[in-house]
Amino acid sequence: MHNEEEILGLDYGEKRIGVSISKLNKKMAIPHSIIQYKDIEIAFDEIKKITETNNIKLIILGIPKTLKNEIGFKAKEVMSFKEKLVENIKIDVEFEDERLSTVQALNSINKKSKNQYVDDSSATIILNNYLEKLR
C-alpha cells in the first residue's frame, strides 16, 4: 500500500510536547500523542520515530507570538527548539501562530475528561489551522 505523505503538528513545551498528525491526505489533523521528557534528546528521538513511521515530510510547530504580534520570551524558546529539531531530524519545520490554540483546546476539552493536558489538542488545532490555509 502506498503511504501518503502527512504533516506533523507540534506544540512545544518545556516538559511536554503535544503531537498531532494530518490524515486523509492532509485534509484534517488528529491528536497523536504527548511526549513527556526530561532530556530534549529523548523528545527528538520520539519525534524522529513518529516521522519515520508516518511518512512525515513537514513539521508545523506552534509559535506563541504576543498579542501585539511580537516575538516574546516563549517564542524565542520555540525558535531555538526549531533549530535543534531541524539539525536532529532533517525535515522542514514551519511555524504556525498558536496564540489562540491553547484557549481553543481548553474550550474543546470535556471537563470530566481524565486527560488534564491539552498539548495534543493544541497541536491538533495548530495543524488544522495550517491545513485550512492549504485548501
mmCIF file of the C-alpha atoms, coordinates in Angstrom:
data_MODEL
# 
_entry.id   MODEL 
# 
loop_
_atom_site.group_PDB 
_atom_site.id 
_atom_site.type_symbol 
_atom_site.label_atom_id 
_atom_site.label_alt_id 
_atom_site.label_comp_id 
_atom_site.label_asym_id 
_atom_site.label_entity_id 
_atom_site.label_seq_id 
_atom_site.pdbx_PDB_ins_code 
_atom_site.Cartn_x 
_atom_site.Cartn_y 
_atom_site.Cartn_z 
_atom_site.occupancy 
_atom_site.B_iso_or_equiv 
_atom_site.pdbx_formal_charge 
_atom_site.auth_seq_id 
_atom_site.auth_comp_id 
_atom_site.auth_asym_id 
_atom_site.auth_atom_id 
_atom_site.pdbx_PDB_model_num 
ATOM 1   C CA . MET A 1 1   ? 0.000   0.000  0.000  1.00 0.00 ? 1   MET A CA 1 
ATOM 2   C CA . HIS A 1 2   ? 1.366   3.425  -0.916 1.00 0.00 ? 2   HIS A CA 1 
ATOM 3   C CA . ASN A 1 3   ? 1.594   5.583  2.173  1.00 0.00 ? 3   ASN A CA 1 
ATOM 4   C CA . GLU A 1 4   ? 0.502   9.203  1.696  1.00 0.00 ? 4   GLU A CA 1 
ATOM 5   C CA . GLU A 1 5   ? 2.865   11.877 2.942  1.00 0.00 ? 5   GLU A CA 1 
ATOM 6   C CA . GLU A 1 6   ? 1.443   13.527 6.021  1.00 0.00 ? 6   GLU A CA 1 
ATOM 7   C CA . ILE A 1 7   ? 2.306   16.516 8.187  1.00 0.00 ? 7   ILE A CA 1 
ATOM 8   C CA . LEU A 1 8   ? 3.175   16.535 11.878 1.00 0.00 ? 8   LEU A CA 1 
ATOM 9   C CA . GLY A 1 9   ? 1.950   19.270 14.213 1.00 0.00 ? 9   GLY A CA 1 
ATOM 10  C CA . LEU A 1 10  ? 3.905   20.072 17.386 1.00 0.00 ? 10  LEU A CA 1 
ATOM 11  C CA . ASP A 1 11  ? 3.016   22.155 20.407 1.00 0.00 ? 11  ASP A CA 1 
ATOM 12  C CA . TYR A 1 12  ? 6.317   22.671 22.220 1.00 0.00 ? 12  TYR A CA 1 
ATOM 13  C CA . GLY A 1 13  ? 6.534   22.869 25.992 1.00 0.00 ? 13  GLY A CA 1 
ATOM 14  C CA . GLU A 1 14  ? 9.421   22.577 28.434 1.00 0.00 ? 14  GLU A CA 1 
ATOM 15  C CA . LYS A 1 15  ? 8.223   19.238 29.845 1.00 0.00 ? 15  LYS A CA 1 
ATOM 16  C CA . ARG A 1 16  ? 5.688   18.102 27.256 1.00 0.00 ? 16  ARG A CA 1 
ATOM 17  C CA . ILE A 1 17  ? 5.332   18.299 23.502 1.00 0.00 ? 17  ILE A CA 1 
ATOM 18  C CA . GLY A 1 18  ? 1.888   17.808 22.029 1.00 0.00 ? 18  GLY A CA 1 
ATOM 19  C CA . VAL A 1 19  ? 1.859   15.879 18.768 1.00 0.00 ? 19  VAL A CA 1 
ATOM 20  C CA . SER A 1 20  ? -0.812  15.784 16.080 1.00 0.00 ? 20  SER A CA 1 
ATOM 21  C CA . ILE A 1 21  ? -0.776  14.264 12.642 1.00 0.00 ? 21  ILE A CA 1 
ATOM 22  C CA . SER A 1 22  ? -2.590  15.044 9.418  1.00 0.00 ? 22  SER A CA 1 
ATOM 23  C CA . LYS A 1 23  ? -4.855  12.373 7.971  1.00 0.00 ? 23  LYS A CA 1 
ATOM 24  C CA . LEU A 1 24  ? -6.834  11.789 4.765  1.00 0.00 ? 24  LEU A CA 1 
ATOM 25  C CA . ASN A 1 25  ? -4.095  13.249 2.595  1.00 0.00 ? 25  ASN A CA 1 
ATOM 26  C CA . LYS A 1 26  ? -3.756  16.436 4.669  1.00 0.00 ? 26  LYS A CA 1 
ATOM 27  C CA . LYS A 1 27  ? -7.482  17.127 4.977  1.00 0.00 ? 27  LYS A CA 1 
ATOM 28  C CA . MET A 1 28  ? -7.603  17.123 8.774  1.00 0.00 ? 28  MET A CA 1 
ATOM 29  C CA . ALA A 1 29  ? -5.422  16.784 11.863 1.00 0.00 ? 29  ALA A CA 1 
ATOM 30  C CA . ILE A 1 30  ? -5.987  14.400 14.751 1.00 0.00 ? 30  ILE A CA 1 
ATOM 31  C CA . PRO A 1 31  ? -4.248  14.168 18.138 1.00 0.00 ? 31  PRO A CA 1 
ATOM 32  C CA . HIS A 1 32  ? -1.371  11.679 18.101 1.00 0.00 ? 32  HIS A CA 1 
ATOM 33  C CA . SER A 1 33  ? 0.395   11.722 21.465 1.00 0.00 ? 33  SER A CA 1 
ATOM 34  C CA . ILE A 1 34  ? 2.023   13.762 24.185 1.00 0.00 ? 34  ILE A CA 1 
ATOM 35  C CA . ILE A 1 35  ? 5.765   13.350 24.575 1.00 0.00 ? 35  ILE A CA 1 
ATOM 36  C CA . GLN A 1 36  ? 6.791   13.845 28.204 1.00 0.00 ? 36  GLN A CA 1 
ATOM 37  C CA . TYR A 1 37  ? 10.519  14.331 28.609 1.00 0.00 ? 37  TYR A CA 1 
ATOM 38  C CA . LYS A 1 38  ? 13.264  15.465 30.947 1.00 0.00 ? 38  LYS A CA 1 
ATOM 39  C CA . ASP A 1 39  ? 16.014  15.404 28.332 1.00 0.00 ? 39  ASP A CA 1 
ATOM 40  C CA . ILE A 1 40  ? 15.355  17.092 24.967 1.00 0.00 ? 40  ILE A CA 1 
ATOM 41  C CA . GLU A 1 41  ? 17.307  14.322 23.176 1.00 0.00 ? 41  GLU A CA 1 
ATOM 42  C CA . ILE A 1 42  ? 14.613  11.855 24.233 1.00 0.00 ? 42  ILE A CA 1 
ATOM 43  C CA . ALA A 1 43  ? 11.971  14.127 22.721 1.00 0.00 ? 43  ALA A CA 1 
ATOM 44  C CA . PHE A 1 44  ? 13.932  14.325 19.448 1.00 0.00 ? 44  PHE A CA 1 
ATOM 45  C CA . ASP A 1 45  ? 14.207  10.506 19.336 1.00 0.00 ? 45  ASP A CA 1 
ATOM 46  C CA . GLU A 1 46  ? 10.445  10.178 19.838 1.00 0.00 ? 46  GLU A CA 1 
ATOM 47  C CA . ILE A 1 47  ? 9.663   12.770 17.163 1.00 0.00 ? 47  ILE A CA 1 
ATOM 48  C CA . LYS A 1 48  ? 12.071  11.075 14.772 1.00 0.00 ? 48  LYS A CA 1 
ATOM 49  C CA . LYS A 1 49  ? 10.352  7.699  15.310 1.00 0.00 ? 49  LYS A CA 1 
ATOM 50  C CA . ILE A 1 50  ? 6.945   9.270  14.671 1.00 0.00 ? 50  ILE A CA 1 
ATOM 51  C CA . THR A 1 51  ? 8.156   10.975 11.469 1.00 0.00 ? 51  THR A CA 1 
ATOM 52  C CA . GLU A 1 52  ? 9.653   7.743  10.147 1.00 0.00 ? 52  GLU A CA 1 
ATOM 53  C CA . THR A 1 53  ? 6.649   5.525  10.872 1.00 0.00 ? 53  THR A CA 1 
ATOM 54  C CA . ASN A 1 54  ? 4.157   8.058  9.469  1.00 0.00 ? 54  ASN A CA 1 
ATOM 55  C CA . ASN A 1 55  ? 5.971   9.204  6.323  1.00 0.00 ? 55  ASN A CA 1 
ATOM 56  C CA . ILE A 1 56  ? 6.188   12.807 7.572  1.00 0.00 ? 56  ILE A CA 1 
ATOM 57  C CA . LYS A 1 57  ? 7.766   15.308 5.185  1.00 0.00 ? 57  LYS A CA 1 
ATOM 58  C CA . LEU A 1 58  ? 6.897   18.535 7.030  1.00 0.00 ? 58  LEU A CA 1 
ATOM 59  C CA . ILE A 1 59  ? 6.548   19.586 10.665 1.00 0.00 ? 59  ILE A CA 1 
ATOM 60  C CA . ILE A 1 60  ? 4.341   22.504 11.731 1.00 0.00 ? 60  ILE A CA 1 
ATOM 61  C CA . LEU A 1 61  ? 5.471   23.992 15.027 1.00 0.00 ? 61  LEU A CA 1 
ATOM 62  C CA . GLY A 1 62  ? 3.234   26.311 17.003 1.00 0.00 ? 62  GLY A CA 1 
ATOM 63  C CA . ILE A 1 63  ? 4.866   29.629 17.851 1.00 0.00 ? 63  ILE A CA 1 
ATOM 64  C CA . PRO A 1 64  ? 3.337   31.774 20.604 1.00 0.00 ? 64  PRO A CA 1 
ATOM 65  C CA . LYS A 1 65  ? 3.524   35.351 19.352 1.00 0.00 ? 65  LYS A CA 1 
ATOM 66  C CA . THR A 1 66  ? 2.390   38.064 21.728 1.00 0.00 ? 66  THR A CA 1 
ATOM 67  C CA . LEU A 1 67  ? -0.951  39.767 21.175 1.00 0.00 ? 67  LEU A CA 1 
ATOM 68  C CA . LYS A 1 68  ? 0.997   42.607 19.567 1.00 0.00 ? 68  LYS A CA 1 
ATOM 69  C CA . ASN A 1 69  ? 2.379   40.023 17.107 1.00 0.00 ? 69  ASN A CA 1 
ATOM 70  C CA . GLU A 1 70  ? 5.863   40.248 18.598 1.00 0.00 ? 70  GLU A CA 1 
ATOM 71  C CA . ILE A 1 71  ? 8.383   37.551 19.396 1.00 0.00 ? 71  ILE A CA 1 
ATOM 72  C CA . GLY A 1 72  ? 8.490   37.228 23.179 1.00 0.00 ? 72  GLY A CA 1 
ATOM 73  C CA . PHE A 1 73  ? 10.492  35.047 25.540 1.00 0.00 ? 73  PHE A CA 1 
ATOM 74  C CA . LYS A 1 74  ? 8.403   31.916 24.868 1.00 0.00 ? 74  LYS A CA 1 
ATOM 75  C CA . ALA A 1 75  ? 8.624   32.342 21.103 1.00 0.00 ? 75  ALA A CA 1 
ATOM 76  C CA . LYS A 1 76  ? 12.428  32.624 21.315 1.00 0.00 ? 76  LYS A CA 1 
ATOM 77  C CA . GLU A 1 77  ? 12.460  29.289 23.159 1.00 0.00 ? 77  GLU A CA 1 
ATOM 78  C CA . VAL A 1 78  ? 10.391  27.736 20.382 1.00 0.00 ? 78  VAL A CA 1 
ATOM 79  C CA . MET A 1 79  ? 12.735  29.198 17.746 1.00 0.00 ? 79  MET A CA 1 
ATOM 80  C CA . SER A 1 80  ? 15.772  27.620 19.373 1.00 0.00 ? 80  SER A CA 1 
ATOM 81  C CA . PHE A 1 81  ? 13.858  24.328 19.683 1.00 0.00 ? 81  PHE A CA 1 
ATOM 82  C CA . LYS A 1 82  ? 13.138  24.532 15.932 1.00 0.00 ? 82  LYS A CA 1 
ATOM 83  C CA . GLU A 1 83  ? 16.835  24.961 15.081 1.00 0.00 ? 83  GLU A CA 1 
ATOM 84  C CA . LYS A 1 84  ? 17.797  21.895 17.127 1.00 0.00 ? 84  LYS A CA 1 
ATOM 85  C CA . LEU A 1 85  ? 14.856  19.936 15.720 1.00 0.00 ? 85  LEU A CA 1 
ATOM 86  C CA . VAL A 1 86  ? 15.924  20.616 12.116 1.00 0.00 ? 86  VAL A CA 1 
ATOM 87  C CA . GLU A 1 87  ? 19.523  19.595 12.935 1.00 0.00 ? 87  GLU A CA 1 
ATOM 88  C CA . ASN A 1 88  ? 18.353  16.361 14.549 1.00 0.00 ? 88  ASN A CA 1 
ATOM 89  C CA . ILE A 1 89  ? 15.538  15.311 12.263 1.00 0.00 ? 89  ILE A CA 1 
ATOM 90  C CA . LYS A 1 90  ? 16.434  16.767 8.860  1.00 0.00 ? 90  LYS A CA 1 
ATOM 91  C CA . ILE A 1 91  ? 12.816  17.604 7.984  1.00 0.00 ? 91  ILE A CA 1 
ATOM 92  C CA . ASP A 1 92  ? 11.465  21.038 7.087  1.00 0.00 ? 92  ASP A CA 1 
ATOM 93  C CA . VAL A 1 93  ? 9.841   22.808 10.019 1.00 0.00 ? 93  VAL A CA 1 
ATOM 94  C CA . GLU A 1 94  ? 7.455   25.742 9.561  1.00 0.00 ? 94  GLU A CA 1 
ATOM 95  C CA . PHE A 1 95  ? 5.894   27.984 12.197 1.00 0.00 ? 95  PHE A CA 1 
ATOM 96  C CA . GLU A 1 96  ? 2.160   28.440 12.727 1.00 0.00 ? 96  GLU A CA 1 
ATOM 97  C CA . ASP A 1 97  ? 0.909   31.161 15.062 1.00 0.00 ? 97  ASP A CA 1 
ATOM 98  C CA . GLU A 1 98  ? -0.527  29.381 18.086 1.00 0.00 ? 98  GLU A CA 1 
ATOM 99  C CA . ARG A 1 99  ? -1.801  32.310 20.132 1.00 0.00 ? 99  ARG A CA 1 
ATOM 100 C CA . LEU A 1 100 ? -5.356  31.042 20.279 1.00 0.00 ? 100 LEU A CA 1 
ATOM 101 C CA . SER A 1 101 ? -4.774  27.286 20.078 1.00 0.00 ? 101 SER A CA 1 
ATOM 102 C CA . THR A 1 102 ? -4.415  26.628 23.819 1.00 0.00 ? 102 THR A CA 1 
ATOM 103 C CA . VAL A 1 103 ? -7.566  28.619 24.557 1.00 0.00 ? 103 VAL A CA 1 
ATOM 104 C CA . GLN A 1 104 ? -9.433  26.757 21.809 1.00 0.00 ? 104 GLN A CA 1 
ATOM 105 C CA . ALA A 1 105 ? -8.101  23.447 23.150 1.00 0.00 ? 105 ALA A CA 1 
ATOM 106 C CA . LEU A 1 106 ? -9.141  24.226 26.718 1.00 0.00 ? 106 LEU A CA 1 
ATOM 107 C CA . ASN A 1 107 ? -12.614 25.147 25.494 1.00 0.00 ? 107 ASN A CA 1 
ATOM 108 C CA . SER A 1 108 ? -12.938 21.964 23.461 1.00 0.00 ? 108 SER A CA 1 
ATOM 109 C CA . ILE A 1 109 ? -11.896 19.586 26.231 1.00 0.00 ? 109 ILE A CA 1 
ATOM 110 C CA . ASN A 1 110 ? -14.509 17.675 28.135 1.00 0.00 ? 110 ASN A CA 1 
ATOM 111 C CA . LYS A 1 111 ? -14.212 18.994 31.693 1.00 0.00 ? 111 LYS A CA 1 
ATOM 112 C CA . LYS A 1 112 ? -14.817 15.472 33.061 1.00 0.00 ? 112 LYS A CA 1 
ATOM 113 C CA . SER A 1 113 ? -12.022 14.056 30.911 1.00 0.00 ? 113 SER A CA 1 
ATOM 114 C CA . LYS A 1 114 ? -9.150  12.383 32.719 1.00 0.00 ? 114 LYS A CA 1 
ATOM 115 C CA . ASN A 1 115 ? -6.676  13.955 30.305 1.00 0.00 ? 115 ASN A CA 1 
ATOM 116 C CA . GLN A 1 116 ? -5.794  17.212 32.022 1.00 0.00 ? 116 GLN A CA 1 
ATOM 117 C CA . TYR A 1 117 ? -3.158  18.019 29.399 1.00 0.00 ? 117 TYR A CA 1 
ATOM 118 C CA . VAL A 1 118 ? -4.237  19.887 26.323 1.00 0.00 ? 118 VAL A CA 1 
ATOM 119 C CA . ASP A 1 119 ? -0.934  19.680 24.463 1.00 0.00 ? 119 ASP A CA 1 
ATOM 120 C CA . ASP A 1 120 ? -2.098  17.186 21.843 1.00 0.00 ? 120 ASP A CA 1 
ATOM 121 C CA . SER A 1 121 ? -5.347  19.124 21.355 1.00 0.00 ? 121 SER A CA 1 
ATOM 122 C CA . SER A 1 122 ? -3.351  22.331 20.949 1.00 0.00 ? 122 SER A CA 1 
ATOM 123 C CA . ALA A 1 123 ? -1.071  20.605 18.444 1.00 0.00 ? 123 ALA A CA 1 
ATOM 124 C CA . THR A 1 124 ? -4.160  19.422 16.550 1.00 0.00 ? 124 THR A CA 1 
ATOM 125 C CA . ILE A 1 125 ? -5.603  22.937 16.392 1.00 0.00 ? 125 ILE A CA 1 
ATOM 126 C CA . ILE A 1 126 ? -2.237  24.363 15.269 1.00 0.00 ? 126 ILE A CA 1 
ATOM 127 C CA . LEU A 1 127 ? -2.033  21.787 12.478 1.00 0.00 ? 127 LEU A CA 1 
ATOM 128 C CA . ASN A 1 128 ? -5.692  22.192 11.475 1.00 0.00 ? 128 ASN A CA 1 
ATOM 129 C CA . ASN A 1 129 ? -5.184  25.974 11.214 1.00 0.00 ? 129 ASN A CA 1 
ATOM 130 C CA . TYR A 1 130 ? -2.230  25.314 8.898  1.00 0.00 ? 130 TYR A CA 1 
ATOM 131 C CA . LEU A 1 131 ? -4.147  22.747 6.823  1.00 0.00 ? 131 LEU A CA 1 
ATOM 132 C CA . GLU A 1 132 ? -7.051  25.165 6.353  1.00 0.00 ? 132 GLU A CA 1 
ATOM 133 C CA . LYS A 1 133 ? -4.667  27.622 4.705  1.00 0.00 ? 133 LYS A CA 1 
ATOM 134 C CA . LEU A 1 134 ? -3.541  24.891 2.277  1.00 0.00 ? 134 LEU A CA 1 
ATOM 135 C CA . ARG A 1 135 ? -7.069  24.353 0.991  1.00 0.00 ? 135 ARG A CA 1 
# 
